[in-house]
Each structure stands twice: as structure tokens, then as C-alpha cells.
Amino acid sequence: MTTESFAIDYKKMFDLTGRVVLVVGGGSGIGRAACLGVVAAGAACVVADIDAPGAQETLRQIDAAGGSAVALEADVRSTPSVDAMVERAWGWRGHVDALIATPARNLRKRLLDYTDAEFDQVIDLNLKGTFRVARAVGTRMKAQGRGAMVLMSSMRAYSVEPGQSIYASTKAGIGQMAKGLATELAPHGVRVNAIAPGIIDTPLTAPIVGNPGWNQAYASRTALKRWAHVSEMAGPLVFLVSDAASYITATVIHADAGWTAIDGRYDPPVA
């Protein structure tokens, strides 16, 4: 097939009408924004979260906007729970066309002070939890011969500060997991990508946002000199699960206001 014979309706490139998107971690933060974004683009949404009240609140907001969604309770730290979630998600409409996986935990603590138990908790939720979800969803998408998956990396995969060693390690691992899985699933019509957000005002970053000095230091580090609202992550996520990204796989998109691209400490006096 040549590019000349590949007809496309450009007005429909971002249209998700008729598709089902599973958002794991949809009960708050970036996950909730993802749910609202894909629904606005026409998709039906499966809102999955261990926080059942949070998932129900997301469902309420989707209902208020006239969208279609269902809420499921799931714990990514449990393989049986993840497998049950995926079974129910596919059973809702008979197919799932896209996955957005957002769950994460960040225990800010210097590496030499980490206990084995704390290390295991962060790794099990962030890295292994993402693996469990990607494995279960990937198995289904491989069988149906199509799909798009977006995993959640972070600018901390590339830029680290004291207290972030373990969290950063999981996010770097997730980026590589997305690339590796993309190569394995590409022959089956499944795309896999990740996004690496910067500083986003979410429950995960509440301790920083609530500290004026820390808050401003982070804002000043970005090219745009500000934090992001969670809604600003909906755009990259909707893009990656839509036909607009049909030739994008094994990629990590940086949504970090230039954090990982610029020095940021000093604005030199150059013309």
C-alpha cells in the first residue's frame, strides 16, 4: 500500500466514537483527566481504580457531561484483581480499543534510608503493577488484532533529585517496558507508547504544591514557568490512543514544559 492510496478523513483523526478506553487509575489526577478527555472525544470509558469512591466521582462527572462509562474496582498489586478487571472491561462492550495506565506511588526518601519493605511497595505498585496491567491487556489486544496502550513514565526517568531514586527507577523502567512491549505487539496491530509528565498539580504532588518555596522552585525550573493542570495531560493521552497517532509506537512523549530539555538554572545574557 502506498501513501497515495491511504485515504484519511482528517476531521476524524482524533475522533474516538465507537471505541472503548480502559483507564486504570481513573479515580483521580491524570487518570480522571484522561477519562474526561477520551469521553469528550467520543469514547466510552471503563474507569478502574482501587479508590471506589474516586472512580464513582469520575463516573458522576462523565454522566454529567453526557458520556458513557462504567466504574470498576481494581488493585494493580494483585494479578487476580487485574485479570478480573480486564475480563469485566472486555465484557462490558465486547472489546477494549485502548488502555491508559496511570497508577503510581512516590515515597520521597533518600535511598540509603529506604527499607526493603518500602522499596518493594513502590516497585510493586509502579513497575510491577504496570506490568500486570500491560500483560493482561496486551494478551487481549493481541488476540483481537488491534489496540493502543499508553503507560505512565515521568520526567523523573530522566532528571532526578534527592529522595527520588526509587520512584525514578520505576518510571525509567516503565518507559523501557513500553518500548519493548511495542516491538512485541506491533505484528498484532497494537501500539504501545508512554508519556513522561512534568510537574502536575495532583494528589501525588500535594506536599510540594503546598510548600510555597518548593512550589515556586519547581515552577521556575520549567520553560513555561508554571505547573500543569491535570487537564493538560488529556491532550497527549487522547492523541496517543487516536488515529492521529497511528504511526507512533515505542515512543515516550515528554509533557513536561521543557523540564528535561533545558538547563533552567540561569538565563544567560545573550542576544
N, C-alpha and C positions, 0 to 999 in steps of 0.2 A: 504494500500500500504506500503510495507516495503522499507527500504532504498536500499536493494539489487535490487529491481525491478525499481528503479528510475534511468533510464538511462539519461546521460547528456553528451553532446559534450563540453568538457571543453574549446576547442578553440573558442566556440561561446558564452561563458558566458557573455562577455562584448559587444557582437555584437547587435547593435540596428537597423539593417537593417529591413526595412518594418514598423518601428514604427514612430509615430508622437509624438514629445515632445513640449509642450507648455511652453515657458519660459516667465514669467511675470517679467518685468524689464530687458528685454534683450537688451536694447539700450545702456548700458554702464556697466563698472565694472564687478562684478562677474556674472551678468546676461549675458553679452556679452560672457564672457569666457565659461559659461555654454552652450550657443548656439553653439559656435565653437566646444566645446568638444563633444556634442551629435551628431552633424553633422559628425565629424570625425569618430565617432563610427558607422555611417551608417544611423542615423535617419533623417527624415525630421523635420524641426523646424518651429514652429509658434513663431515669435519674437514680443512680445507685450510690449508696453511701452507708457507712456504719452508723452515721448520725441520722436516725429515722426522722426525728422532728425537723432537722435541717432539710432532708430530702422532701418532706411534706411541704415545707415553706417554699422550696423551689417549685414544686408541683403547683402550689397555690398561685405563684406568680405567672407560671406558664398558662394556667387556666384563665387567669385574669386577662392575659394577652390574647386569648382565643386559640391557644395552641393545644396540641395533643401530646400527652405524656403519661407515664406510669412511674411510680416510685418503687424501688426495691431496696431492701436492707442487705448489705453485704460487707464482709470483713476480708480485706485483701491479705490478711495474715493467715488465713485459713484456706487451704486448697478446696475442701468440700464446699465452703461458703462461696468461693469464686465460681466453682463449677456449677453450683446451683443457680447462682445469679445469671450466668451465661445461658444456662438451659431455659430459665424463665424469660430472659430477654429475647431469645430466638422464638420462644413460644408465643410471645405477645402478638407479633405480626407475621411470623414465619421467616423472618430474615432480619439481619442487622447489617447495615451497609458501612458503618463507621464506628470506631472506638476513639474516645478521648479519655485518657487515664491521668488523673491529677493527684491522687493521694500522696501525702508526704508528711514527714515529721522532721523537725530540726531541733536537735538538742545542742544548744550553743555551749560548748565546754571544751577546754583545751585537751588535746589528745592525750597528754600524759596523765590527765585526771579522769579519763574515761574508764569506766569499769567494763568488764566483759559483758555484763548484762545490758548495759546502756548501748554498747556497740551493737549487740545482737538486736536490740529493739529498733534501732534506726535502720540497720541493714535489712531486717526482716520486713519492715513496712515499706521503705522506699524502694530498695532494689529487688528484693525477693517478691514483694507484693506486686510490683510492676511486672516481674517475670511471670507470676502466676496468672495475672490477667492477660498478658500478651500471649501466653501459651494457650490458654483456654479459648480466647477469641480467635487467635491465629489458626487454631485447628479447625474451627467452624468456617472461617473465611476461606481457608484453603479448600475445604470441601465444596463451598458454594461458588468458588471460582472468581471472587471479586471482593473488594473491600478496601478500606483505608483506615490506618491506625495512626494516632498521634500520642506519643509518650511525652512525659514531662521532665525535661532536663532543667538546667538553670545556668545563669551566668556564673554561679559558683563552681561549675565544672571547669571554668577557665580562669577565674580570678578568685583567690582565696584570702581570707584574713584569719587571725587567731580565733579559735573557737569553732571553726567551720570545716575542719579537716575531714571528719567522718561524713557529714552531710554532703560536702563537695565530692567526696569519693563516690557516693551513691549516684549523684547526678551525672558525674562523668561516665559512670558505668551504664546509666540509662541511655545516654547518647550513643555509646558504642553498641548497646543492645539493639537500639532502633536500627542502626546501620547494618548490623549483622543479620537481624531478622528480615530486613528489607531485601537483602540478597537471596535469602532462602525462600521468601514468599513471592518474589517477583514473577517466577514462572507460572504462578497460580492466579495472577491478576490482582494481587494485594500489594498496596503501597504502605510503607511504614516510614514515618518521619518523627521528629521531636521538635519541640520548641524550648528555647532557653530564655525564660523571662528574666527581667532585671528586678528592680525594686518595686514591688507591687503592694499596695495597701490591702492586706488580707489579715485574717486572724493569725496566720503564721508569723507575720511581721509586726504584730501589735506591740511587743516590747520595744521595738525600735521606733515605730511611729510615735509612741507615747513619750519618748525621750527627746526633748527639743534639740539638744546638741547632736545626738546620734542621727536624728531625723534629717537635720539640715546638712550634716556632713555627707550623708548618702545622696541627698538630692543634688548637692553641688558636684558630686563625682560624675554625674551623667552629662551628656552633651545638652540635653533639654532642661537641665537644672530643676528637675521635679520628679516626684514619684508618679507611678502609673496608677490609674484606677483599674480595677479588675475588668471593667468593660472593654478596656483597650487590648485585652488578650483575646477577646472573642473574634476579632477580625482575622488574626493569623490562624486561629483554630478552624474557623469556618472555611477559610481559604484552603487549608491543607486537606480537609475532607471533601472538598467540592471538586467538580470537573476542571475548575480553573487551575488546579494543581495536578492535573492528570499525568504530567511528565516529571513530577517531582517525587523522588523516593530516596531513602538512605541519606536524608539531609537533616541538619539541625538548624532551624531558623532562630536567629537571635532577635528577641523582642525586648531589648534592654536599654534603649535610648542611648546607645553608643558606649555603654559601660566597658565592654570588653574590647572596644576598638580604639579608645583614646587613652592618653595618659591621665588627664583630668586634674593633675595636681597644681598646674601652673599654666597661665595663659601668656605665652611669651610675646614681647612687643615686636612683632613682625608685621610688615606691610601686607 
